[in-house]
Amino acid sequence: MSGSERPTYGSMAEVRAAIDSIDEALMPLIAARAHCIAEAARLKGNPQIALVPWRVEEVAAHVRDLAGRHDVDPDLVERLWRAMMAEFISHERRLMEQTAAR
């Protein structure tokens, strides 16, 4: 949604309903990202290489650019993505460790 498409809400109930709707739209995308992470874990295999620092920085720069195009605070978006990436990297590492333990 660009800045000109932002709705105005008349109540907190409407804002909360909109947030719930957005969360429902985001979940399939998060699931798709989790699948990609599982595939990365399968392809990499080694838990020691779950973290790829240059890729983290590349993604952070990309989302900052996207934030600018969508009129969202790039600092906010970068912090959110770094937190999400850290969780997905931990998840990837756990998946690799589980596979290695078999």
CORWO-V503719 format. One line per field, one symbol per residue. ss: DSSP state (2 for helix, 1 for strand, 0 for the rest). phi: phi as a letter, one per 20 degrees, with the letter a starting at -180 (. if undefined). A space follows every 10 residues. Layout:
ss: ???
phi: ???
//
This chain:
ss: 0022200000 0222222222 2222222222 2222222222 2222002220 0022222222 2222222220 0002222222 2222222222 2222222222 20
phi: .egfeffdde bfffffffff ffgfffgfff ffffffffff ffffmegfdf ecgffgfffg ffffffgffd lcggffffff ffffffffff fgffffffff ff
//
